[in-house]
Amino acid sequence: MAAGNNGASTPEDDDPFGYLYADGQAAGAQAPRQGGGYGYPGPAAQPGVPRRSYNQVRAVGERQYGGGVGQVPPQAQYQQQYAQPSAQYAAPETYPGGGGDRTRPVPQAQPPQRGGGPNTRGLLIGAIAVVLVVVIGITVAVLTNGKGGGKGDQANPTAPASQVQQTPSPGASQGEDQKPVELPRQDAATLQLGGPAALGTDIKGAKGADGAYVMFNGTGGSASWTVDVPKDGQYTLFLSYSVPGKDAKASLTINDGQPRGINMKNFAHAAEGDWEKGWTYTYSYAELKKGTNTMKMSCEPGDQCEAYLDQVWLKEGQVKN
């Protein structure tokens, strides 16, 4: 169908949404403009001119929404309302004294200067010194506790670790009392001989100088030993000797006392006549006084004096070896 006059009842005359505005027409509303719309018929169709649109296009801002002359359009009202900020929500700088910037940068920590600040080296040295003192104190306490054990620890409690224990000097009286006294020892060949007593060197095994020893050579033969002791008390006299595989007996006289017997048995169990295998020793207890004492070994009447003396020595107390 060619463009042209299609009659008055063509679809272009009808608004497809006209039924939406039927009630407006029934109430007698007037068309808002000459071109119709909103359910109102537009201008009459012109013969030979096709209808281009149901609504006329208008420029932006031309259309008005509500209000009449002298009223502010809605767009202007919006701009007036929100163009300026409300006094309740004004910026902080608008208030008195609030013009400063609240977002201040956080100051950064500056590195310590070489000449200032606390003396960290001194603090470190002090801490190390304290640790060393504690360790030394603990070590001293452990070592001291380890030396004294059992009941001794209860009787003599260990001194605190903070107190330094000093060793007594060698010249102290306590040290001299505790130091063992070295008592004399002498070869029989160097003693004072009496009667028929004589020296001999034929029998091997004697410990005296040059292997010399003393022979009683019968009744009256003797060897006297003068010795100094540090204090009064009991001592033990030891004699080394040899017998020819059989027992012998001699006498001991201390200072001005009475002679008493000395047992000189064949403790070496040597065969009879074997002087070289008969070397052994015996002992006798003696009460001595502080200072000089004289002890005489002799062959008295009734003694069996077939024995050779090698050495003599003393020990403090009554001991057996």
Sine and cosine of phi, psi and omega as CSV:
sin_phi,cos_phi,sin_psi,cos_psi,sin_omega,cos_omega
0.00,0.00,0.76,-0.64,-0.02,-1.00
-0.99,0.16,0.44,-0.90,0.02,-1.00
-0.91,0.42,0.64,-0.77,0.01,-1.00
0.19,-0.98,-0.35,-0.94,0.00,-1.00
-0.99,0.12,0.92,-0.40,-0.04,-1.00
-0.97,-0.22,0.22,0.98,0.01,-1.00
0.99,-0.13,0.12,-0.99,-0.08,-1.00
-1.00,0.07,-0.30,0.95,-0.08,-1.00
-0.96,-0.28,0.60,0.80,0.03,-1.00
-0.99,0.14,0.34,-0.94,-0.02,-1.00
-0.86,0.51,-0.43,0.90,-0.01,-1.00
-0.88,0.48,-0.37,0.93,-0.02,-1.00
-0.98,0.19,-0.25,0.97,-0.07,-1.00
-0.98,-0.20,0.64,-0.77,0.12,-0.99
-1.00,0.01,0.84,-0.54,-0.05,-1.00
-0.90,0.44,-0.32,0.95,0.02,-1.00
-0.94,-0.35,0.36,0.93,-0.05,-1.00
-0.89,0.46,-0.50,0.87,-0.04,-1.00
-0.91,0.43,-0.36,0.93,0.01,-1.00
-0.94,0.35,-0.44,0.90,-0.06,-1.00
-0.95,-0.31,0.27,0.96,-0.03,-1.00
-0.89,0.46,-0.61,0.80,0.00,-1.00
-0.92,0.38,-0.52,0.86,0.05,-1.00
-0.91,0.41,-0.62,0.78,0.04,-1.00
-0.93,0.38,-0.62,0.79,-0.01,-1.00
-0.90,0.43,-0.49,0.87,-0.01,-1.00
-0.99,0.12,-0.02,1.00,0.05,-1.00
1.00,0.08,0.39,0.92,0.02,-1.00
-0.94,0.35,0.50,-0.86,0.00,-1.00
-0.99,-0.10,0.49,-0.87,0.02,-1.00
-0.91,0.42,0.69,-0.72,-0.04,-1.00
-0.93,0.38,-0.37,0.93,-0.03,-1.00
-0.47,-0.88,0.11,-0.99,-0.04,-1.00
-0.96,0.29,-0.39,0.92,-0.07,-1.00
-0.99,0.12,0.06,1.00,0.00,-1.00
0.99,0.17,-0.34,-0.94,-0.02,-1.00
0.96,-0.28,0.17,-0.98,-0.07,-1.00
0.79,0.62,0.59,0.81,0.05,-1.00
1.00,-0.01,0.00,1.00,0.03,-1.00
-0.99,-0.16,0.62,-0.79,-0.01,-1.00
-0.94,0.34,0.59,-0.80,0.01,-1.00
-0.99,0.11,-0.20,-0.98,0.02,-1.00
-0.90,0.44,0.39,-0.92,-0.03,-1.00
-0.90,0.44,0.53,-0.85,-0.02,-1.00
-0.94,0.35,0.67,-0.75,0.04,-1.00
-1.00,-0.04,0.67,-0.74,-0.01,-1.00
-0.90,0.43,0.74,-0.67,0.05,-1.00
0.98,0.19,-0.02,1.00,0.02,-1.00
-0.92,-0.39,0.93,-0.36,-0.01,-1.00
-0.93,0.36,0.49,-0.87,0.03,-1.00
-0.98,0.19,0.81,-0.58,-0.08,-1.00
-1.00,0.02,-0.58,0.81,-0.08,-1.00
-0.35,-0.94,0.39,-0.92,0.08,-1.00
-0.99,0.12,-0.43,0.90,0.03,-1.00
-0.78,-0.63,0.57,-0.82,0.00,-1.00
-1.00,-0.01,0.71,-0.71,0.00,-1.00
-0.97,0.25,0.69,-0.72,0.01,-1.00
-0.84,-0.54,0.35,-0.94,0.00,-1.00
-0.95,0.30,0.37,-0.93,-0.02,-1.00
-0.90,0.44,0.75,-0.66,0.02,-1.00
1.00,0.02,-0.13,0.99,-0.02,-1.00
-0.98,0.19,-0.58,0.81,-0.06,-1.00
-0.94,0.34,0.66,-0.75,0.02,-1.00
-0.94,-0.34,0.64,-0.77,0.00,-1.00
-0.89,-0.45,0.97,-0.25,0.06,-1.00
0.93,0.37,0.20,-0.98,0.04,-1.00
0.99,0.17,0.30,-0.95,0.00,-1.00
-0.80,-0.59,-0.47,-0.88,-0.03,-1.00
-0.95,0.31,0.73,-0.69,0.03,-1.00
1.00,0.00,-0.12,0.99,0.02,-1.00
-1.00,-0.09,0.54,-0.84,-0.02,-1.00
-0.99,0.12,0.80,-0.60,0.02,-1.00
-0.86,0.50,0.35,-0.94,0.01,-1.00
-0.87,0.50,-0.60,0.80,-0.03,-1.00
-0.89,0.45,-0.66,0.75,0.00,-1.00
-0.92,0.39,-0.62,0.79,0.06,-1.00
-0.87,0.49,-0.65,0.76,0.01,-1.00
-0.89,0.45,-0.68,0.73,-0.02,-1.00
-0.92,0.38,-0.64,0.77,0.03,-1.00
-0.91,0.41,-0.53,0.85,-0.07,-1.00
-0.97,0.23,-0.63,0.78,-0.13,-0.99
-0.93,-0.37,0.04,1.00,0.01,-1.00
-0.93,0.37,-0.66,0.75,0.01,-1.00
-0.96,-0.28,0.61,-0.79,0.00,-1.00
-0.94,0.35,0.50,-0.86,0.02,-1.00
-0.93,0.37,0.52,-0.86,0.01,-1.00
-0.89,0.45,-0.47,0.88,0.00,-1.00
-0.95,0.32,-0.42,0.91,-0.05,-1.00
-0.89,-0.46,0.57,0.82,0.01,-1.00
-0.93,0.37,0.41,-0.91,-0.01,-1.00
-0.91,0.41,0.50,-0.87,-0.05,-1.00
-0.86,0.51,-0.51,0.86,-0.06,-1.00
-0.95,0.33,-0.24,0.97,0.01,-1.00
-0.98,0.22,-0.30,0.95,0.00,-1.00
-0.99,0.13,0.41,-0.91,0.01,-1.00
-0.89,0.45,0.74,-0.67,0.00,-1.00
0.97,0.25,0.09,1.00,-0.06,-1.00
-0.96,-0.29,0.34,0.94,-0.07,-1.00
-0.99,0.16,-0.18,0.98,-0.05,-1.00
-0.96,0.27,0.31,-0.95,0.02,-1.00
-1.00,0.09,0.86,-0.51,-0.04,-1.00
-0.98,0.18,-0.28,0.96,-0.02,-1.00
-0.99,-0.12,0.97,0.23,0.00,-1.00
-1.00,0.06,0.61,-0.79,0.01,-1.00
-0.93,0.37,0.61,-0.79,0.01,-1.00
-0.97,0.24,0.81,-0.59,-0.01,-1.00
-0.90,0.44,0.69,-0.72,0.01,-1.00
-1.00,0.07,0.55,-0.84,0.00,-1.00
-0.92,0.38,0.74,-0.68,0.00,-1.00
-1.00,0.00,0.61,-0.79,0.04,-1.00
-0.89,0.45,0.56,-0.83,-0.03,-1.00
-0.89,0.45,0.65,-0.76,0.03,-1.00
-0.98,0.22,0.46,-0.89,-0.06,-1.00
-0.90,0.43,-0.56,0.83,-0.09,-1.00
-1.00,-0.08,-0.11,0.99,-0.10,-0.99
-0.89,-0.45,-0.08,-1.00,0.05,-1.00
0.99,0.14,0.10,-0.99,-0.02,-1.00
-0.93,0.36,0.39,-0.92,0.01,-1.00
-0.99,0.16,1.00,0.06,-0.06,-1.00
-0.91,0.41,-0.57,0.82,0.00,-1.00
-0.90,0.43,-0.67,0.74,0.03,-1.00
-0.89,0.45,-0.66,0.75,0.05,-1.00
-0.89,0.46,-0.66,0.75,0.01,-1.00
-0.90,0.44,-0.69,0.72,0.01,-1.00
-0.90,0.44,-0.65,0.76,0.04,-1.00
-0.89,0.46,-0.66,0.75,0.01,-1.00
-0.90,0.44,-0.67,0.74,0.01,-1.00
-0.90,0.45,-0.64,0.76,0.01,-1.00
-0.89,0.46,-0.67,0.75,0.02,-1.00
-0.88,0.47,-0.69,0.73,0.01,-1.00
-0.88,0.47,-0.67,0.74,0.00,-1.00
-0.89,0.45,-0.66,0.75,0.02,-1.00
-0.88,0.47,-0.67,0.74,0.01,-1.00
-0.90,0.44,-0.70,0.72,-0.01,-1.00
-0.89,0.45,-0.68,0.73,0.01,-1.00
-0.90,0.45,-0.67,0.75,0.02,-1.00
-0.88,0.47,-0.68,0.74,0.02,-1.00
-0.90,0.43,-0.67,0.74,-0.01,-1.00
-0.89,0.46,-0.69,0.72,0.01,-1.00
-0.89,0.46,-0.66,0.75,0.01,-1.00
-0.90,0.44,-0.68,0.74,-0.02,-1.00
-0.91,0.42,-0.72,0.70,0.00,-1.00
-0.90,0.44,-0.63,0.78,0.00,-1.00
-0.93,0.38,-0.66,0.75,0.03,-1.00
-0.91,0.40,-0.54,0.84,-0.02,-1.00
-0.95,0.33,-0.43,0.90,-0.05,-1.00
-0.98,0.19,-0.58,0.81,-0.05,-1.00
-0.98,-0.18,0.89,-0.45,-0.11,-0.99
-0.87,-0.50,0.24,-0.97,0.13,-0.99
0.88,0.47,-0.73,-0.68,-0.07,-1.00
-0.94,0.35,-0.44,0.90,0.00,-1.00
-0.88,0.48,-0.54,0.84,0.01,-1.00
-0.92,0.40,-0.56,0.83,-0.01,-1.00
-0.96,0.27,-0.60,0.80,-0.02,-1.00
-0.96,0.27,-0.60,0.80,-0.02,-1.00
-0.84,-0.55,0.99,0.11,-0.03,-1.00
-0.88,0.48,0.54,-0.84,-0.01,-1.00
-0.94,0.33,0.64,-0.76,0.02,-1.00
-0.93,0.37,0.47,-0.88,0.03,-1.00
-0.84,0.55,0.44,-0.90,-0.06,-1.00
-0.91,0.41,-0.42,0.91,-0.04,-1.00
-0.96,0.28,-0.30,0.95,0.00,-1.00
-1.00,-0.08,0.76,-0.65,-0.02,-1.00
-1.00,0.03,0.81,-0.58,0.03,-1.00
-1.00,0.04,0.80,-0.61,-0.01,-1.00
-0.97,-0.23,0.66,-0.75,0.02,-1.00
-0.97,0.23,0.73,-0.69,0.02,-1.00
-0.86,0.52,0.58,-0.82,0.02,-1.00
-0.93,0.36,0.47,-0.88,-0.02,-1.00
-0.85,0.53,-0.45,0.89,-0.06,-1.00
-0.99,0.11,-0.04,1.00,-0.02,-1.00
-0.93,0.38,0.49,-0.87,-0.03,-1.00
-0.91,0.41,-0.55,0.84,-0.01,-1.00
-0.90,0.43,-0.67,0.75,0.02,-1.00
-0.91,0.42,-0.60,0.80,0.02,-1.00
-0.92,0.38,-0.59,0.81,0.00,-1.00
-0.93,0.36,-0.58,0.82,-0.05,-1.00
-0.98,0.18,-0.41,0.91,-0.03,-1.00
-0.94,0.35,0.80,-0.59,-0.02,-1.00
-0.91,0.42,0.66,-0.76,-0.02,-1.00
-1.00,0.09,0.76,-0.64,0.02,-1.00
-1.00,0.08,0.93,-0.37,-0.02,-1.00
-1.00,0.06,0.38,-0.93,-0.12,-0.99
-0.95,0.32,0.41,-0.91,0.10,-1.00
-0.64,-0.77,0.67,-0.74,-0.14,-0.99
-0.53,-0.85,0.53,-0.85,0.09,-1.00
-0.96,0.28,0.63,-0.77,0.01,-1.00
-0.90,0.45,-0.49,0.87,-0.02,-1.00
-0.92,0.40,-0.28,0.96,0.00,-1.00
-0.99,-0.11,-0.02,1.00,0.00,-1.00
-0.98,0.22,0.22,-0.98,0.03,-1.00
-0.99,0.15,0.89,-0.46,-0.06,-1.00
-1.00,-0.02,0.51,-0.86,0.03,-1.00
-0.66,-0.75,0.39,-0.92,0.00,-1.00
0.90,0.43,-0.63,-0.78,-0.03,-1.00
-0.99,0.12,0.13,0.99,-0.02,-1.00
-0.89,0.47,0.57,-0.82,-0.04,-1.00
-0.49,-0.87,0.24,-0.97,0.02,-1.00
-1.00,-0.02,0.46,-0.89,0.07,-1.00
-0.59,-0.81,0.41,-0.91,0.01,-1.00
-0.65,-0.76,0.16,0.99,-0.10,-1.00
-0.96,0.26,-0.57,0.82,-0.06,-1.00
-1.00,0.08,0.83,-0.56,0.02,-1.00
-0.98,0.19,0.46,-0.89,0.07,-1.00
0.92,-0.40,-0.17,0.99,0.03,-1.00
-0.94,0.34,0.57,-0.82,-0.04,-1.00
-1.00,-0.09,-0.12,0.99,0.01,-1.00
-0.93,0.38,0.21,-0.98,0.01,-1.00
-0.85,0.52,0.74,-0.68,0.01,-1.00
0.87,0.49,0.28,0.96,0.03,-1.00
0.95,0.32,0.39,0.92,-0.04,-1.00
-0.99,0.10,0.49,-0.87,0.01,-1.00
-0.54,-0.84,0.11,-0.99,-0.05,-1.00
-0.92,-0.39,0.74,-0.67,0.07,-1.00
-0.95,-0.32,0.75,-0.66,0.00,-1.00
-0.93,0.37,-0.64,0.76,0.03,-1.00
0.88,0.48,0.53,0.84,0.11,-0.99
0.95,-0.31,-0.03,-1.00,-0.06,-1.00
-0.88,0.48,0.72,-0.70,0.02,-1.00
0.99,-0.13,-0.25,0.97,0.05,-1.00
-0.95,0.32,0.65,-0.76,-0.07,-1.00
-0.48,-0.88,0.30,-0.95,0.11,-0.99
-0.65,-0.76,0.88,-0.47,-0.08,-1.00
-0.97,-0.25,0.68,-0.74,-0.03,-1.00
-0.84,-0.54,0.86,-0.51,0.06,-1.00
-0.98,-0.19,0.82,-0.57,-0.13,-0.99
-0.65,-0.76,0.51,-0.86,0.06,-1.00
-0.96,-0.28,0.69,-0.72,0.06,-1.00
-0.85,-0.53,0.48,-0.88,-0.11,-0.99
-0.97,0.24,-0.34,0.94,-0.06,-1.00
-0.35,-0.94,0.25,-0.97,0.07,-1.00
-0.94,0.33,0.50,-0.86,0.08,-1.00
0.49,-0.87,-0.13,-0.99,-0.01,-1.00
-1.00,0.08,0.69,-0.73,0.05,-1.00
-0.71,-0.70,0.27,-0.96,0.04,-1.00
-0.85,-0.53,0.81,-0.59,0.05,-1.00
-0.99,-0.12,0.81,-0.59,0.04,-1.00
-0.95,-0.31,0.63,-0.78,0.05,-1.00
-0.75,-0.66,0.75,-0.66,0.16,-0.99
-0.98,-0.19,0.64,-0.76,-0.15,-0.99
-0.41,-0.91,0.07,-1.00,0.09,-1.00
-0.66,-0.75,0.63,-0.78,0.08,-1.00
-0.81,-0.58,0.44,-0.90,-0.08,-1.00
-1.00,0.09,0.82,0.58,0.05,-1.00
0.97,0.24,0.29,0.96,0.06,-1.00
-0.51,-0.86,0.32,-0.95,-0.09,-1.00
-0.96,0.29,0.43,-0.90,0.07,-1.00
-0.69,-0.72,0.18,-0.98,-0.02,-1.00
-0.52,-0.85,0.73,-0.69,0.05,-1.00
-0.75,-0.66,-0.07,-1.00,-0.04,-1.00
-0.82,-0.57,0.50,-0.86,0.03,-1.00
-0.83,-0.55,0.79,-0.62,0.04,-1.00
-0.85,-0.53,0.83,-0.56,-0.04,-1.00
-0.95,-0.30,0.86,-0.52,-0.02,-1.00
0.79,0.61,-0.85,-0.52,-0.03,-1.00
-0.98,-0.21,0.33,0.94,-0.04,-1.00
-0.98,0.20,-0.02,-1.00,0.01,-1.00
-1.00,0.08,0.57,-0.82,0.03,-1.00
-0.91,0.42,0.56,-0.83,0.09,-1.00
-0.67,-0.74,0.38,-0.93,-0.16,-0.99
-0.97,0.24,0.50,-0.87,0.10,-0.99
-0.86,-0.51,0.83,-0.55,-0.02,-1.00
-0.98,0.20,0.88,-0.48,0.00,-1.00
-0.83,-0.56,0.91,0.41,-0.05,-1.00
-0.98,0.20,0.17,-0.99,0.03,-1.00
-1.00,0.10,0.94,0.35,-0.02,-1.00
-0.94,0.35,-0.35,0.94,0.00,-1.00
-0.99,0.16,-0.15,0.99,0.01,-1.00
0.83,0.56,0.66,0.75,0.05,-1.00
-0.98,0.21,0.43,-0.90,0.04,-1.00
-0.94,0.34,0.47,-0.88,-0.04,-1.00
-0.87,0.50,0.78,-0.63,-0.02,-1.00
1.00,-0.01,-0.10,1.00,-0.04,-1.00
-1.00,-0.09,1.00,0.09,0.00,-1.00
-0.91,0.42,-0.60,0.80,-0.06,-1.00
-0.90,0.43,-0.56,0.83,0.03,-1.00
-1.00,0.03,-0.07,1.00,-0.09,-1.00
-1.00,-0.07,0.20,0.98,0.02,-1.00
-0.95,0.31,0.79,-0.62,0.00,-1.00
-0.41,-0.91,-0.27,-0.96,0.02,-1.00
-0.55,-0.83,0.32,-0.95,0.07,-1.00
-0.61,-0.79,0.08,-1.00,-0.02,-1.00
-0.56,-0.83,0.32,-0.95,0.02,-1.00
-0.49,-0.87,0.72,-0.70,-0.01,-1.00
-0.98,0.22,0.58,-0.81,-0.05,-1.00
-0.60,-0.80,0.68,-0.73,0.09,-1.00
-1.00,-0.07,0.92,-0.40,-0.07,-1.00
-0.90,-0.44,0.39,-0.92,0.05,-1.00
-0.96,-0.28,0.36,-0.93,0.02,-1.00
-0.89,0.45,0.72,-0.69,0.01,-1.00
0.96,-0.29,-0.58,-0.81,-0.12,-0.99
-1.00,0.08,0.71,-0.70,0.05,-1.00
-0.70,-0.72,0.52,-0.85,0.02,-1.00
-0.87,-0.49,0.77,-0.64,0.04,-1.00
-0.83,-0.56,0.81,-0.59,-0.06,-1.00
-0.89,-0.46,0.82,-0.57,0.12,-0.99
-0.98,-0.18,0.83,-0.55,-0.12,-0.99
-0.58,-0.82,0.26,-0.97,0.09,-1.00
-0.97,-0.26,0.97,-0.23,-0.05,-1.00
-1.00,-0.09,0.25,-0.97,0.03,-1.00
-0.84,0.55,0.72,-0.69,-0.03,-1.00
1.00,-0.03,-0.09,1.00,0.02,-1.00
-1.00,0.06,0.44,-0.90,0.14,-0.99
-0.98,-0.20,1.00,-0.05,-0.23,-0.97
-0.99,-0.17,0.41,0.91,0.05,-1.00
-0.98,0.17,0.98,0.18,-0.04,-1.00
-0.43,-0.90,0.47,-0.88,0.02,-1.00
-0.90,-0.43,0.79,-0.61,0.02,-1.00
-1.00,0.06,0.70,-0.72,0.00,-1.00
-0.95,-0.32,-0.86,0.51,-0.05,-1.00
-0.59,-0.81,0.36,-0.93,0.11,-0.99
-0.72,-0.69,0.56,-0.83,0.06,-1.00
-0.39,-0.92,0.30,-0.95,-0.04,-1.00
-0.88,-0.47,0.48,-0.88,0.21,-0.98
-0.69,-0.73,0.57,-0.82,-0.02,-1.00
-0.96,0.27,0.65,-0.76,0.00,-1.00
1.00,0.08,-0.01,-1.00,0.04,-1.00
-0.99,-0.17,0.98,-0.19,-0.07,-1.00
-0.81,-0.59,0.12,-0.99,-0.04,-1.00
-0.89,-0.46,-0.20,0.98,0.03,-1.00
-0.38,-0.93,0.00,0.00,0.00,0.00
